Amino acid sequence: MEIGYQKANGIYYPSELRTIRKKDEYLRPLFEAFINSFEAILIQKEKDPSIVGNGEITISLFLVNNLTGGLDFQKITVEDSGIGFDDTEFERFMNLRDDRKNYSNKGTGRVQFIHFFNNTCISSIYKDSNSSTGYKKRKITLSKNEIFLKQNSIIRLDSLEEINADKPHTILTFETLLDKKDFNYFSELDSKKIKFELIRHYLAGFCEKRNILPQITIKTIINSKEETPLNITSEDIPTPDKEENIDIYFSKINNNIIEKTSRKEEFNLKSFLIPKDDLEKNGLKLVSKGEIAKELKLNNLLQDDQINGNKYLFLLSGNYINERDSDARGDINIPTKKSFMKDFNKDNSNSMFDEEEIFLDDIEETTNRTIVTLYKEIEEKKNEKEKNIDELQQMFLLNTNTIQSLKTKIKIDDTDESILIKVYEADAKITAEKDATLKQLSKDIELLTPDKEDYQNQLKIKVDELVRTIPLQNRTSLSRYVARRKIVLDLFQKILDKETEKLKNNGRIDEDIMHNLIFQQTSTRPEDSDLWLINEEFIYFQGCSENCLKDIQYNGSPIFKEDNELTEEEKNYRFKKGDANLKRTDILLFPNEGKCIIIELKAPGIEISDHLNQINKYASLINNLSKDSFKFSTYYGYLIGENIEIDTVRDADSDFKSAYNLDYYFRPYKAIAGKFGRQDGTLYTEIIKYSTLLERAKLRNKMFIEKLEKK
C-alpha cells in the first residue's frame, strides 16, 4: 500500500459525495465512530476468543475557554482496543459502500466524518504476522477539502511502520468543524449529553449486548483538565420486561403446496418496555450470535406508537437463527414463502426442496401472535384506533379503499385531525385523476360536430360518461374537497405560527417543510400537489419539484441538451455556471410551449433580497442550454418567503415595484440574455410572502364554504 492519497477507482468523489447527504443529527459522526469501535472489538473477539474482558472504548471531548468566558469546541477522540486497521479492515475502509461488515453497515458512515469535520485523523496499532515486531502502526487522514478531491480521494495514508507494542489500539480524532451551526452545538456539549444520546441511539443493540458491553468511558477535558468521567454500564441498559419461548414449526412442499410438519424449533423472545423518548421506534428484531441481524414487521404497533409513555422493543433469538447466519454477518439465510416457491418453480428437479424449512413469514406471524398475548394493552389500543377510524369514516363519508390503504400508517394515538389529514392527502390523488377526466371529457365534447351522422349517439355517450364522473362534484364530495383544503390551510397556519409538534420548542421552519407542504420534493405530479396555494391553475401544468436540471422532462423528453449535443462553447458556459446539470430548481412548471414557470421557496427566516438573481440564473440556463425544439423564451418567476421588505428588495434591484393593494412585489420585465444564436428571453417576477399566499387561499376557500352553507 503506497503512502499518500488513496485515489478512488470507478467513482468520482465530487459527484458521489453529493449523493450521500450530510445527516441532520449533530452527533452522527460520533455515532459512526462509536459503532465502528464496538464492531472492531467484536471482530477481535471472534478471531481470538481467548482474549480476556470485553474491550474498552473511550470518548474524550476537548473544550477550551474563549474570550467571552464561554467554551469552544476543540476536538473529539474515540479510542478502542479493537482489532485495528489491519490490511483487511483498511481495504474495506477504502471501498465506499462496502457493506461486508454487517447487515446494517452500508459503508458510507465515513462520509459523515468528512461532511462534519475538515480533518478526521486515525492512528491504529494492529497485529501483523509479517512484521518483525508483530505489530504495525497505520496513520490515516480523511477529508473532503480541495486538495483531497483534486486527487479524487477522501483518504490519505500518512504512514505505515513496524512498531513495538503489546496490544492493538486505535484512536480516531475529529478536528475543525466545517459548519458554524455544528460548532455551536459541539461547544455546548458535555459527557452527560453524549452518554444520553449514545444510549438513546443504540438502545436496541445495548439491550441485546448488555452482558458483553465493553468498558465505555466518556470524558470531558477543559483546558487540559479532565473532569469526572462517566461510564455506560449494563446498569444503564433496560432489563427484559418479559421473556417467552416460542415454538415455530417447519414446513415442506407437498404437491406444490406448502404444508407444516410436526418438527419444530424453539426461539426465545425478550421484550423491553422503554420510555418513549429513550427509544427511537418500536421494533421486532432477529438476533444472531448476540447481534441484531434483521428487522421484522411488527403488526399491531407502528414505529412511533407509544402506550402509557412507553415504546416496545422485541428481540427474537435462537440457535436456528445463529445457524442460518452467513459469513457476512447479519445476512440471515431464512427464506420467505414467496421466495422459496419462486426458487422451487425454477428448479426442475426440485431435489433441493425435499428438506424441511422454517419460513420468515411463520416466524413473523407466530411472534406477533405471542406479543399480543403478552401485552393485552396493545390489542386494546389497536381496537380503539379501528373503532375511531370507523366513526370518522361514517361521519365524513371517507373512501373505504383509502382507509384500508392507510391502516398501516395511522398510529394508535393519532388525533382525529391527523387521521383526516392522512386520508385527505391520499384522496387528493384520486380527486386529481377525476378532475383530469372531467377536463378531457370537456375537450372531447368540444370536438363533436352536429353535422355528423352519429352526432347524437356520440353526444349521448360523452354525456353518460360525464354523468358518471360528475357525482364527485356533488355537495358531499365538494364538502370533503373544501374540508381537505381547509385542513391544508390550517396546517399552513400552524407551520407559520410554529404550532406543529416539530416546531413547538423553538424549532426552525426550514425550506423543506414549506416545500413539501406545497409540492412534495422529487415529485413530478403537480396534480397531486397543493400548488393551488399559489395559483389554482398550477396543478394542471406539467412540472417537477426539486429535480436536477439534467433530469427535468417536458412531454416525456429531457429539456436540456445532452453532452454530445453541446458545442465546446456551450460546455464552457455550463461549466462556468458551476456544474449546471446538478443544480436543482425548487419547482418548475410548463404551462404550454415556449413558457416556463420557476418557483423558488425560501425558509421564512431567510432574507429574500439576497436571492433575487437565483431565478434569473435558472432562466438563463434554460434559455441557452435547452433543446431547440422546446423554444423556451418566456419565463415567469415566483420567489416566496416571509422576510421581505420593499426597501431591501429595491436596494438590491430597483426594477421591482410594489403592488400595494395586493401585498406583493413584482418586476414586470427583465431580459434574459440569449447566447449561442438564441434570442433574448423575457422574465416576469413576483415576490410573495407565505402569509399573503395563506390569506388569499383562505379567502378562496371561504367563498366555497359560504356557498355550501347556503344550499
KAHU-V909942 format. One record per residue. PSI is psi as a letter, one per 40 degrees, with the letter a starting at -180 (NA if undefined). OMEGA is omega in whole degrees, -180 to 180 (NA if undefined). D_FIRST is the distance of its C-alpha to the first C-alpha in Angstrom with 1 decimal. Layout:
((PSI OMEGA D_FIRST) (PSI OMEGA D_FIRST))
//
This chain:
((h -176 0.0) (i 175 3.8) (i 177 6.6) (a -178 9.2) (h -179 10.7) (g -175 9.1) (i -179 11.8) (i 174 13.7) (h 175 14.8) (e 176 18.4) (i 177 19.5) (h -171 20.8) (d -179 20.3) (d 177 23.6) (d -176 25.6) (d -177 23.8) (d 177 24.3) (d -180 28.0) (d 178 28.2) (g -171 26.9) (i 175 29.6) (h -180 29.7) (i -180 31.6) (d -178 35.0) (h -179 34.4) (d -174 33.8) (e -178 32.0) (d 180 29.7) (d 178 26.4) (d 177 27.7) (d -179 28.7) (d -180 25.2) (d -179 23.6) (d -177 26.4) (d 175 26.1) (d 178 22.3) (d 179 23.2) (d -179 26.1) (d 178 24.1) (d 177 21.4) (d 180 24.4) (d 179 25.9) (d 180 22.8) (d -180 22.7) (d 178 26.4) (d -178 26.1) (d -178 23.7) (g -177 25.9) (e -178 29.5) (e -179 30.7) (h -179 29.3) (h 178 32.3) (i -176 32.9) (e 177 31.4) (i -177 28.8) (i 171 28.9) (h 179 28.1) (h 176 29.2) (h -179 29.6) (h 178 30.7) (h -179 32.4) (h 179 32.8) (i 176 35.9) (i 176 37.8) (i 174 41.4) (i -174 42.1) (d -179 45.2) (e 180 47.2) (e 178 47.1) (a -179 44.6) (i 175 41.0) (i 176 37.8) (h 177 34.5) (d 179 31.8) (i 172 28.9) (h 174 28.1) (i 175 25.8) (h -179 25.1) (i 176 24.3) (i 179 23.9) (f -178 23.8) (a -171 21.8) (d -179 19.0) (i -177 16.3) (g 175 12.9) (a -174 11.7) (d -179 9.0) (d -179 12.0) (d 180 13.1) (d 177 10.1) (d 178 9.8) (d 180 13.5) (d -179 13.3) (d -172 11.3) (h 177 14.1) (h -179 17.4) (f 173 20.4) (h -175 18.7) (f -178 21.8) (e -173 21.0) (d 172 21.3) (i -170 25.1) (d -175 28.0) (e -177 28.3) (h -176 24.6) (e 177 24.1) (e -178 20.5) (e -178 21.9) (d -179 22.8) (d 179 20.0) (d 176 21.7) (d 176 24.7) (d -172 22.8) (e 173 22.4) (d -177 25.9) (d -171 27.5) (i 178 25.5) (d 179 24.2) (h 169 21.4) (h -176 19.9) (h -180 18.0) (h 175 16.4) (h -171 16.1) (h 174 15.4) (h -177 16.1) (i 178 15.5) (i 177 16.5) (h -176 14.3) (e -180 16.5) (e -179 14.3) (i 179 14.7) (d 179 17.9) (e -178 19.0) (e -179 18.2) (i 172 16.3) (i 178 13.1) (h -178 13.2) (h 176 10.8) (h -174 12.4) (i 172 12.3) (h 176 14.9) (i 179 16.4) (i 173 19.1) (f 179 21.1) (i -168 22.6) (d -176 23.1) (d 176 20.3) (d -174 17.7) (d 176 19.7) (d 177 20.2) (e -173 16.5) (f -176 17.1) (i 168 14.8) (e -177 15.9) (h 174 12.7) (h 174 11.2) (h -174 8.6) (d 179 11.1) (i 176 10.1) (h -174 8.7) (i 173 11.5) (i -175 14.0) (i 173 17.1) (h -179 20.6) (i 180 21.5) (e 178 23.9) (i 177 22.7) (i 179 20.0) (h 180 20.5) (h 174 19.2) (h 179 20.8) (h -178 20.5) (h 174 22.5) (h -179 24.2) (i 171 25.6) (g 177 27.8) (i -176 29.5) (d -174 29.8) (h -179 33.2) (d 179 36.4) (d 178 37.7) (d -179 34.8) (d 179 35.2) (d -180 38.8) (d -176 38.0) (d 179 35.4) (d 179 37.7) (e -177 40.4) (i 173 38.1) (i -176 38.8) (d -178 37.9) (d 179 40.8) (d 179 39.7) (d 180 36.1) (d -180 37.5) (d -176 39.9) (d 178 37.4) (d -180 34.9) (d -180 37.7) (d -174 39.1) (d -174 35.8) (f -174 34.7) (d -178 38.1) (d 179 38.0) (d 178 34.8) (d 179 36.4) (d -179 39.6) (d -174 37.9) (f -173 35.8) (d -179 38.4) (e 180 38.6) (f -180 34.9) (h 171 34.1) (i 172 31.7) (h -175 33.3) (h -178 32.9) (h 180 33.8) (h -176 34.3) (i 168 35.0) (h -177 36.3) (h -178 36.0) (h -178 38.3) (f 178 38.2) (e 179 36.3) (h -176 39.0) (h 175 38.1) (i -179 40.6) (h -177 41.6) (i 174 38.6) (i 178 39.1) (i 169 37.9) (h -179 37.6) (i -180 39.2) (d 179 40.8) (d 179 44.0) (e -173 42.7) (h -179 42.0) (i 173 45.0) (i -180 46.4) (h 176 47.5) (d 178 50.9) (i 179 51.7) (h -175 50.3) (h 172 51.5) (h -175 50.7) (h 173 50.9) (h 177 51.7) (h -172 50.1) (i 175 51.5) (i 176 49.8) (i 173 50.8) (i -179 51.0) (h 178 52.2) (h -178 55.8) (f 178 57.3) (e 179 54.7) (h 178 55.4) (h 179 53.2) (i 177 55.2) (i 177 54.6) (i -180 55.1) (e -179 56.4) (i -178 53.0) (i 179 51.3) (i -179 48.3) (h 176 48.4) (i 180 46.2) (h 180 46.3) (h 173 46.7) (h 179 46.3) (i -178 47.6) (h 171 47.1) (h -172 49.4) (h 178 47.4) (h -171 48.8) (d -179 48.1) (e -178 46.2) (e -180 43.8) (h -175 42.7) (d -179 41.2) (i 173 42.9) (i -179 44.8) (i 172 42.8) (h -171 43.0) (h 171 39.7) (h -180 38.7) (h 179 37.0) (h 177 34.8) (f 177 33.8) (e -180 34.5) (i 175 32.6) (h -170 34.1) (d -176 33.1) (i 178 35.5) (h 177 38.2) (i 180 41.6) (h 176 44.5) (h -167 46.9) (d -169 50.2) (e 177 52.6) (h 169 50.5) (i -176 48.6) (d -175 45.4) (e 179 47.3) (i 174 50.5) (i -179 51.8) (h -179 54.9) (f 177 56.6) (e -178 53.7) (i 167 51.2) (i -172 48.4) (h 174 47.6) (h -179 44.5) (h -179 44.7) (h -177 42.1) (h -179 42.7) (i 178 41.1) (i -180 42.0) (d -178 40.8) (d 179 41.1) (d 180 38.4) (d -178 36.1) (d -179 36.6) (e 175 35.9) (i -178 32.5) (a 177 29.6) (d 174 26.2) (g -168 25.0) (h 177 26.9) (e 177 29.8) (g -173 30.3) (h -177 33.9) (g 174 35.4) (h -173 39.0) (i 167 40.6) (i 178 43.2) (d -178 46.5) (d -179 45.8) (d 180 42.5) (d 179 44.0) (d 178 47.0) (d 178 44.9) (d 179 42.9) (d -179 46.2) (d 179 47.9) (d -174 45.0) (h -175 45.2) (d -177 48.3) (d -180 48.6) (e -176 48.0) (d -177 47.4) (e -177 44.3) (e 179 46.5) (d -177 49.1) (i 180 47.4) (i -178 48.1) (i 166 45.8) (h -176 45.7) (i 179 45.2) (d 178 43.4) (d -178 46.6) (d 176 48.7) (d -178 46.4) (d -177 46.6) (d -178 50.4) (d -180 51.3) (d 179 49.3) (d 178 50.8) (d 179 54.2) (d -179 53.6) (d -180 52.5) (d 178 55.8) (d 180 57.8) (d -176 55.9) (g -179 56.4) (d -177 59.7) (d 178 59.1) (d 179 56.3) (d 179 58.8) (d 179 61.5) (d 178 59.4) (d 179 58.4) (d 177 62.0) (d 180 63.0) (d -178 60.4) (d 177 61.7) (d 180 65.3) (d 178 64.6) (d 178 62.9) (d 179 65.9) (d 178 68.2) (d -180 66.2) (d 180 66.2) (d -177 70.0) (d -175 70.7) (e 179 68.6) (f -178 68.8) (i -178 65.1) (h -177 63.7) (d -179 63.3) (d 178 60.4) (d 180 58.6) (d -179 59.3) (d -179 57.9) (e -177 54.7) (e -177 54.2) (d -178 54.9) (e -179 51.3) (e 179 50.8) (h -177 53.9) (i -178 53.3) (d 179 55.9) (e 176 56.5) (h 175 56.5) (i 176 59.6) (d -177 62.0) (d -178 60.7) (d 176 57.1) (d -179 58.2) (d 177 60.2) (d -179 57.4) (d -179 55.2) (d -177 58.1) (d 176 59.1) (d 178 55.6) (d -180 55.3) (d -177 58.8) (d 180 57.9) (d 180 56.2) (d -180 59.3) (d -180 61.5) (d 180 59.6) (d 179 59.8) (d 178 63.5) (d 178 64.0) (d 177 62.2) (d 178 64.6) (d 180 67.6) (d 180 66.5) (d 178 66.1) (d 178 69.5) (d 177 71.0) (d -179 69.6) (d -179 70.9) (d 179 74.3) (d -178 74.4) (e 179 73.9) (h 179 77.0) (h -176 80.1) (e -176 83.7) (e 179 84.9) (i -177 82.8) (d -177 84.7) (e -177 82.2) (d -177 81.9) (d 180 83.5) (d 179 81.5) (d 178 78.2) (d 179 79.2) (d 180 80.0) (d -178 76.7) (d 179 74.8) (d 178 77.0) (d 178 76.5) (d 180 72.7) (d -180 73.2) (d 178 75.4) (d -177 72.8) (d -175 70.1) (d -178 72.3) (d 176 72.8) (e -179 69.4) (e 178 71.1) (a -171 74.0) (d -178 74.8) (d -179 72.7) (d 178 69.6) (d 177 70.1) (d 179 70.4) (d 179 67.1) (d 180 65.6) (d -180 67.0) (d 178 66.0) (d 179 62.4) (d 179 62.4) (d 179 64.0) (d 177 61.2) (d 179 58.6) (d 177 60.7) (d 178 60.9) (d 177 57.2) (d -180 56.8) (d -179 59.2) (d 178 57.5) (d -180 54.2) (d 179 55.8) (e -178 57.7) (f -179 54.5) (e 176 56.3) (i -176 53.7) (d -176 52.0) (d -171 48.7) (e -172 50.4) (d -177 53.0) (g 178 51.2) (f 176 50.6) (i -179 48.0) (h 175 46.9) (h -178 48.3) (i -177 45.2) (d -177 45.2) (d -180 44.0) (d -179 47.1) (d -179 49.4) (d -176 47.5) (d 175 47.5) (d -174 51.2) (d -177 52.2) (h -174 49.8) (h -179 47.0) (i -179 43.6) (e 179 42.0) (i 175 45.4) (f -178 47.1) (g 179 50.6) (d -179 52.8) (d 178 55.6) (e -173 53.9) (a 172 53.4) (f 176 55.7) (e 175 55.7) (d 176 59.5) (d 178 58.9) (d -178 58.4) (h -176 60.7) (d -175 62.3) (d -170 61.6) (d -178 57.8) (e -179 57.3) (e -179 58.7) (i 169 56.4) (i 178 53.2) (a -178 50.1) (i -178 46.9) (h 178 45.5) (g 173 42.1) (i 173 40.5) (i -179 38.2) (d -177 40.4) (e -177 38.6) (e -174 39.6) (h -180 43.2) (i 174 45.8) (h -175 49.6) (f 175 51.8) (e -179 48.7) (i 176 47.0) (h -177 44.3) (d -177 46.0) (i 177 43.3) (i 174 42.6) (i -179 39.5) (d -176 37.0) (e 178 38.6) (e -176 42.0) (i 170 41.2) (i 178 42.1) (d 179 39.7) (d 179 42.0) (d 178 41.8) (d 178 38.0) (d 178 38.0) (d 178 40.5) (d 180 38.4) (d 180 35.3) (d 179 37.5) (e 175 38.5) (g -180 35.0) (f -173 33.6) (d -180 37.2) (d -175 36.3) (e 177 34.6) (i -177 37.5) (h 170 39.6) (i 178 43.4) (d 179 45.0) (h 178 47.8) (h -178 48.7) (i -179 52.0) (g -178 53.9) (d 175 57.7) (a -172 58.5) (h 174 57.6) (e -177 56.6) (i -177 56.4) (h 177 53.5) (h -180 53.6) (h -179 50.7) (h 177 50.7) (h -178 48.4) (h 179 48.6) (i 176 47.8) (i -176 47.8) (d -178 51.3) (e -176 50.0) (h 177 48.4) (h -174 50.5) (d -176 51.4) (e 178 52.3) (e -173 48.6) (f -175 47.9) (d -177 50.8) (e -175 48.8) (d 180 46.4) (d 178 48.8) (d -178 49.6) (d 179 45.9) (d 179 45.7) (d 179 49.0) (d 179 47.8) (d -179 44.7) (d -177 46.9) (d -171 49.7) (e -178 47.5) (e 178 44.7) (i 180 46.5) (i -176 47.8) (d -174 51.2) (d -178 52.9) (d 174 52.8) (f 179 54.7) (h 178 53.6) (e -176 55.8) (h -174 57.2) (i 176 55.2) (h -177 56.2) (i 177 54.1) (h 178 54.4) (h -170 52.6) (h 178 53.2) (a 178 52.7) (d -178 55.0) (g -173 54.5) (h 175 56.7) (h -175 59.2) (d -179 61.2) (d -180 61.1) (d 177 57.3) (d -177 57.0) (d 175 59.6) (d -180 58.1) (d 180 54.9) (h -173 56.7) (e 178 60.5) (e 178 61.0) (i 180 60.7) (i -180 64.1) (h 171 65.3) (g -165 67.1) (d -176 69.0) (e -176 70.9) (e 172 67.9) (f 171 65.4) (i 179 62.6) (i -177 61.5) (i 172 61.2) (h -171 60.4) (d -175 62.7) (h 167 60.9) (h 178 57.7) (h 174 56.9) (h -172 53.4) (h 176 52.6) (i 180 52.3) (i 175 49.8) (f 179 49.2) (e 178 52.8) (i 174 53.1) (i 174 56.2) (i 173 56.0) (i 178 55.8) (i -178 57.7) (h 171 56.4) (h -174 58.7) (h 173 57.1) (i 173 58.3) (h -173 57.0) (i 175 58.1) (i 173 57.8) (d -179 56.7) (d 177 60.0) (d 176 62.0) (d -178 60.4) (d -179 61.2) (d 177 64.8) (d -178 65.4) (d 177 64.0) (d -179 66.1) (d 179 69.2) (d -179 68.6) (d 179 68.1) (d 179 71.2) (d 177 73.3) (d -178 72.3) (d 180 73.1) (d 178 76.5) (d 178 77.4) (d -178 76.5) (d -179 78.6) (e -177 81.6) (NA NA 81.5))
//
